[in-house]
Amino acid sequence: MDTPVDIYVRPRAESAVRGPGPGHPEETGRRGTARLYLAIAKGAFRRYSTYRAATVAGAVTNTVFGFILAYTFLALWQARPGLGGYDTAQAVSYIWISQSLLVTVAVWGGGFQDEVQERFRSGDIAVDLYRPVDFQGWWLATDLGRAAFHLFARGVLPTLAGSLAFDLALPADPLVWAVFLLAVLLAVVVSFGLRFLVSITGFWLHDSEGIRAVMLVVAMFFSGMLLPIGLFPGRLGELAHVLPWAALIQIPTDILLERRTGTAQLTGLGFQLLWAVLLLAAGRGAQLLATRKVVVQGG
């Protein structure tokens, strides 16, 4: 009686260790889901690439503001050399990097938020909940496609313009650039987590514009968009360093400027990853709570 049982148990134990094989329905389902989200991201990339005039105008705007802020920082650093631990080249570089990331990480909000808000107003949000794909996952994939387009379309031109006019402290090591891109990816996910939580309030408020306006001001201040967080005094600086908005601009920029190396680099990425997980989990919980009872405007 022992032998048949032993033969039956052993394959199950091996399957648990190895996981489902290539032809297993579970594995096939995962691949299909991955392809679906990739297709959604590609679709968003292509859709944003059709707005060529708006993209060029936005890139020019980022470049103009980059020059204004760069000369402002030059005057400030000439009066206070080494302010915040940045030399003059790093300070000017900080401006151009932050301008290139402004729309990519959606510091001002927007992206999928505008679409979700419009779908609340039209009632189409109810259709979204019946799609055979996760609501949060759908919009995350969309936002990643949007961010990928803006990183190249509205990030390259300002950086090139800045490098022609100023002596920027950009690294030559390709590994630093690779880590920087990873930090930008995590920054986009953190930004999505924050914006998704704001958008999900539409299930109760039907219009999240008021909260979006407040979040815009908070994000601009605590992300390091206006000034590096290291310049914030005392307790305010300590608070800013642990809030999720620091993951949007400050950490990716410090990594590219090689102010974060070795352990500090890993700590920065870990900080971003932690907030990404926490915010996505919070968004998931808010979504489950909100969809228990959906009230659509107009009916």
N, C-alpha and C positions, 0 to 999 in steps of 0.2 A: 504493500500500500504506500510505502514511503517513496518508491522510485517514481511513479507517475506524478506525485505532487512535486517532487524535486525538479523534474523535467519541466513542469508547467510554470513554476515560480521563477526559475533562472532566466528565461527570456524576458519576462516582465521586468525583472531587476535591471537587465542590460538595457532595455528600452528606456527605463526611467533615467539611466545615466546618460545614454547617448542622445536622448530626445527623439522627436519624430524624424523619420527618414525623409529623403528628398521627395518621394512620391506620396507621403502621408498627407491626408486632407488638411490637417492643421498647418503643416508647412506650406502647402499650396495656398491656403487662405492667407497666410502672412505675406507671402510674395505678392498675391493679388492686391492686398491692402496697401503694401508699400508702393506698388505700381500706380495705384489709384491716387495716393497722396502726391506722388511725383508728378503725375499728369496734372493734378490740380495746381501745383506750384508752377509747372511749365506754362499752363494756361494763363496764370496770373502774370508771369513774366512777359508773355507775348502781349497780353492786353495792355499792360502799362507801357510797353514799347511802342504802341500805336500813337500815344500822345506826344509826338515829337516836338511840336512847337512849345507845349507846356514844359517839357523836359529841358529844352534848351533855355527857355526863359528862367526856369528855376535854377539851373546851373549857373547862369549869368548872375542871378540875384545872390546866390551863395558866394560867388567870386567877389562881387562888389562889397558885400558885407565883410568878407574875409579881409579885403584891403583896409576897410575902415577900422576893423577891430585889430588888425595887425599893427597898423600905425599907432593906434591907441596903446597897445601893449608895449610897443617900442618906447613910447614916451614914458610910460609907467616904469619900465625896467631900467631906463636910463636914469630915472630919479631914484629908483630903489633896486640896484643891481642884486641879482641872486634871490629875488623875492620868491618865497615859497619853495626854495631849493631849485628853481629853474634858472638856467642861464638865458641870455637874450635869444639865442637861436632856438632853444627848446620852447620858450614862451611863444615866439612867433609860430613855430611849428605846431604848437598846441592849437592855435586858432585855426589853421588850415585843416588839420585833422578833424577837429570838432565840426567844422563847416562841411566836410565831406561825409560825416556821419549823421548830420542833423536829420536829414530826411530818411536815410537808411534805417536808423533805429527809431524813427518817428517820435522824436522828442516832443514835438508839438501835437502829437496824436494824429488821427487820420488813418488812412489806409482802409482796412476792413471795417473800421468803426463807422465810416460814412455809409457804407453799404448796409451794415446791420441796422443803423438808425433809420435809414430809408425803408428797410423791410419791416421794421416795427410800424412805421407810419402807414404803409400800404397793406399790412396784414400778411405779407408773404413770409413772415417769420414762421408762421404755422407750417408752411410748406417745407421750410428748411428742417424742421424737427421730424419730418416724415421721410427724409432722405435716407437711403441705406448706407449712410456714412456718419461718423460721429460729428456732432455739431462743432465742438471745440477743435477737433482735428482738421475739419474742413477749412475753418478760418485760419488756423495756424499755418497750414500748407499754403493757403492763399497769401498770407502775410510774408512767408519766407520767399515766395516767388517775387512779390513786390520789392522786398528788401534787396534781393539779388540784383534786380534791374537797377535800382537806384544807387547801389554801391558803385556800379560801373558808370552809369549814365550821369549821376550827379555827384559822384565822389572823385572821379578822375580829373575832370576839368578844373575845379577849384584847386586841387593839389598841384596840378601842372602849372597853373597860373602863379600860385604862390612860390613854387620852386624856381620859376623864372625871375621873379622879382625880389626874392629874399633868399638868404642862405639858410635853408631848412636843415634841421638835425634828423634826417631820415636815415634809417639803418641800411647797411649794404648786405647784411646777413639774411639770406632767404628764409632761414628758420624763424627769425624774428617776425618776418612778414606772415609766415604760416601760422604762428601762434596768435598774431594779431587778428587774422581772419577767423580763427576759432573764437577769439574773444568777441569779435563782431557778431558772429552767429549766436553766441550765448546772450549778447546784449539785445539782439532782436527778439529772442525768445522771452527774455525778462520783460522787455517792452510790451510784447504781445500779452504776457500774463497780466500786466498792469492795465492795459487797454481793454482786455477781455473782461476783467472785473468791472470796469466802468461801464462797458457796453451791456453787460448782463443786468445792470440795474434797470434797463429799459423794460424788462419783464414786469417790473413793479411801477416804474415812473412813466413808462411809454416814451420818455424823452430824456436822454442822459446829457443834454447839452450843458446844463448847469454844472454838473460834476466834471464834465470834460474841461470846462473853462478853468475850474479850480485846479485840476490835475495838470493842465498846461503850465500854469504859473509854478506849481511845485516842481514839476519835471525840469523846467528851464533853470531853476535855482539849484536844486539838489543834484542834478546830473553832472554839473561842472561845465555846462554849456556856456554860461556867462563868464565864470571865473573858475580856475582850478580849485577843487575842494580844499586843497592844502593851504589855501589863503584864508579860509574861514577861521575866525577866532574861537579859541577855547572850546566850550561845550558844543557850540554849533558845529564846529568842524568835526568833533567826535561823533556827533549824531549823524552828520551827513555821510560819513564814511561807512556807516552800518546800514543805511537805508538802501532799498533796492535801486534807486535812481543812480547811485554811484556806479552801477554796473553798465550804464548806458554809454557814457562818454568817458568818464574819468579813467576807468580801468583799461579799456582798449587803447586809449591815447597814451597812458603811461607805459603800457607794454611796447607800443611802437617806438616811443621815445627812449626805450631801454632804461626807464626809471624803475621798472619792475623786472628783475632778472632772477634766475634760479628759483629759490623757495618762494620769494615774493611773487614771482610770476605764477607759480602753481597756486599760491594762496588766492591771488586775484581771480584765476579761473574757477577755483573752488567756490569762492564767494558768489560768482555769477551763476554757477551751476546750482548752488543751494537755493538761491532766490528763484531761479527758473523752476525748479521742482516744487517749491512751496507755493509759488503763484499759480502754476498750472493746476496743482492739487486744489487750491482755494477756488479757482475758476471752475473746476470740475464739480466741487461741492455746491457752489452757488448755482451752477447750471441744473444740477439734479433737484435742488430746492425750488428753483424758479419754474421748472417745467412740470411740477406737480399740478399747477393750475395756471394755464396760459390764458391771459386776457388780451384780445387783439382789439386795437382801436377800430371803431366803426362797426363792431359786432361781437 
